[in-house]
Amino acid sequence: MAKLNRGVIVSCQAVKGEPLYGLDMEKHFARAAVLGGAVGIRTCYAHVVERIKELLPDVPVIGIIKQEYEGSDVYITPTLKEVDELLKTKCEVIALDCTRRARPRESLEELVKCIRRAAPEKEIMADCDCMESAEEAAALGFDYIGTTMRGYTSATKGVSIPDYDFDAALVKRFPDVKIIGEGGIWEREQLKKVWDTGVYAVVIGSSITRPMDITKRFVQVIK
């Protein structure tokens, strides 16, 4: 049985350099999201995962750790160090960057094998940007394929997100893998269009939990 239910998953993050970082706000955002109907939470850093699980023990969490390494553009749970940190938490799902960019250390296959060996009860989500990266994720046995990196890599720069055609193509291409639509959802109608492609779940982040970005979007209207 899948750890994540069908529905809206809310990304509750405050990473280094953002105004809410270090204020322990993520767990409060998560609680508010769940009260609003979210079926799961995606969050960054091991200690934040644990705080959210303490407050919401029955809510499934996708855990990531954002870390930059010189010589690589991969920054979402990029190495075994970050994987090990998440393995020690109670997150149900670990998300990995699954783009085809140069990795800082271990291969994607090595990271997947480590998770399967150390914590077979945990599921793994692939943060993909294109069909080729999704095909690699499917071949490696990822439980979920997400569109997280669509439009954020050099290979997909300039692609408009949400990319409904890409969502639909993934659903058709990988009928046995749960597809998660993520990225660029700011309006209810966008959510409906993504959902109508047949995705298993949808992740929404900035438009719900990043007040600075939300404010900027409104201010741009009158500038």
C-alpha positions in Angstrom: 0.0 0.0 0.0 1.3 3.5 -0.9 2.5 5.7 1.9 1.0 8.7 0.2 -2.7 9.1 -0.5 -4.2 10.7 -3.6 -4.8 14.4 -3.2 -2.9 17.6 -2.5 0.4 17.5 -0.8 1.7 20.8 0.6 5.4 21.7 0.5 6.3 23.4 3.7 9.8 24.7 3.5 11.9 27.6 4.7 15.5 27.1 3.4 18.6 28.9 4.3 18.5 32.5 3.0 14.7 32.8 3.3 13.1 35.1 5.9 11.3 32.3 7.7 14.3 30.0 8.0 15.2 29.0 11.5 11.9 30.2 13.1 10.3 26.7 13.3 7.4 27.8 11.1 7.2 24.7 8.9 5.3 22.6 11.5 2.7 25.3 11.8 2.3 25.6 8.1 2.0 21.8 7.9 -0.7 21.7 10.6 -2.6 24.4 8.8 -2.3 22.6 5.5 -3.6 19.4 7.0 -6.5 21.1 8.6 -7.2 22.5 5.1 -7.3 19.1 3.6 -3.7 18.3 2.6 -3.0 14.5 2.5 0.7 14.9 3.0 3.6 17.2 3.5 6.9 17.8 1.7 9.6 19.4 3.7 13.3 20.1 3.9 16.0 19.2 6.5 15.9 16.2 8.8 15.2 18.2 12.0 12.2 19.8 10.3 10.9 16.4 9.3 11.1 15.3 12.9 9.3 18.3 14.3 6.5 17.9 11.8 6.1 14.2 12.6 6.0 15.0 16.3 3.1 17.3 15.7 1.4 15.3 13.0 2.5 11.6 13.5 -0.2 10.2 11.2 0.5 12.5 8.3 2.9 11.1 5.6 6.0 13.3 5.0 8.2 13.5 1.9 11.7 14.4 3.2 14.4 16.2 1.3 17.6 18.0 2.1 18.8 20.8 -0.1 22.6 21.0 -0.3 24.8 22.5 -2.9 28.1 20.9 -4.0 30.8 22.5 -6.1 30.8 21.2 -9.6 27.2 19.9 -9.6 23.8 21.5 -10.1 22.1 18.7 -8.2 20.9 20.0 -4.9 17.9 17.9 -3.7 19.2 15.1 -1.5 22.3 14.9 -3.7 24.6 12.5 -1.8 24.7 9.6 0.6 25.3 12.1 3.5 21.8 13.6 3.0 20.2 10.3 2.4 21.7 9.0 5.7 20.3 12.0 7.6 16.8 11.3 6.2 17.0 7.6 6.9 17.2 8.5 10.6 13.9 10.3 10.5 10.4 9.1 10.4 9.6 10.4 7.0 7.7 7.9 4.9 9.2 9.0 1.5 12.6 10.3 0.5 12.8 12.4 -2.6 15.9 12.5 -4.8 17.0 14.7 -7.7 16.6 12.4 -10.7 17.7 14.8 -13.4 20.5 13.6 -15.7 23.0 16.3 -14.6 26.4 15.5 -13.2 26.1 14.3 -9.6 28.5 15.4 -6.9 29.4 11.9 -5.6 27.4 8.7 -5.6 25.3 7.7 -8.6 21.5 7.7 -8.4 21.5 3.9 -8.5 23.7 3.8 -5.4 21.4 6.1 -3.5 18.4 4.0 -4.4 20.1 0.8 -3.4 21.1 2.3 -0.1 17.6 3.3 0.8 16.1 0.0 -0.2 18.7 -1.9 1.8 18.7 0.3 4.9 14.9 1.1 5.1 12.8 -1.1 2.8 9.7 0.4 4.4 10.4 3.8 3.0 9.3 4.9 -0.4 11.3 6.9 -2.9 10.2 9.9 -5.1 12.1 11.0 -8.2 12.3 14.7 -8.8 12.4 14.7 -12.6 12.6 17.3 -15.4 12.1 15.4 -18.6 11.0 12.1 -20.1 14.5 10.7 -20.1 15.0 11.3 -16.4 11.5 9.8 -15.7 12.5 6.7 -17.7 15.6 6.3 -15.5 13.5 6.6 -12.4 11.1 4.0 -13.6 14.0 1.6 -14.5 15.5 2.1 -11.0 12.1 1.3 -9.3 11.1 4.6 -7.8 7.7 4.5 -6.2 6.8 8.0 -7.4 7.8 10.1 -10.3 7.4 13.9 -9.8 7.7 16.8 -12.2 9.5 18.8 -9.5 12.4 19.9 -11.7 10.5 20.7 -14.9 11.6 24.1 -16.0 14.4 24.3 -13.5 17.2 22.6 -15.5 19.1 23.7 -18.5 17.5 21.0 -20.5 14.0 22.4 -19.7 14.8 26.1 -19.4 11.9 28.2 -20.7 9.3 25.4 -20.4 6.0 26.8 -19.1 4.9 25.1 -15.9 2.6 23.5 -15.0 3.3 21.5 -18.2 0.0 19.7 -18.6 1.1 17.8 -21.7 4.1 16.5 -19.8 2.0 15.4 -16.9 -0.3 13.5 -19.2 2.6 12.0 -21.1 4.1 10.6 -17.9 0.7 9.1 -16.8 0.4 7.4 -20.2 4.1 6.3 -20.4 4.3 4.8 -16.8 0.9 3.3 -15.9 2.4 1.3 -13.0 4.2 4.3 -11.4 2.4 6.9 -9.3 2.9 10.3 -11.0 3.0 13.4 -8.9 2.5 16.8 -10.5 4.6 19.5 -8.9 5.6 23.0 -9.9 4.1 26.3 -10.9 0.6 25.8 -9.5 -0.7 29.2 -8.3 -4.4 29.0 -9.3 -7.3 26.6 -8.6 -7.9 26.2 -12.3 -4.2 25.1 -12.8 -4.7 22.5 -10.1 -7.8 21.2 -11.8 -6.0 20.9 -15.2 -3.1 19.1 -13.6 -5.4 16.7 -11.7 -7.4 16.0 -14.9 -4.3 14.6 -16.6 -4.7 11.6 -14.3 -1.8 12.2 -11.9 -1.8 10.3 -8.6 -1.2 13.4 -6.4 -0.2 17.1 -6.7 2.4 19.0 -4.7 1.8 22.7 -4.1 4.4 24.9 -2.3 5.1 28.5 -2.9 1.6 29.7 -3.5 0.6 28.4 -0.1 3.6 28.6 2.2 5.9 31.3 1.0 4.5 34.7 2.0 7.4 36.6 0.4 6.8 35.1 -3.0 3.0 35.5 -2.7 3.5 39.1 -1.8 5.9 39.7 -4.7 3.3 38.2 -7.1 0.7 40.7 -6.0 3.0 43.7 -5.9 4.1 43.0 -9.5 0.5 43.8 -10.6 0.7 47.5 -9.6 4.3 48.1 -10.6 
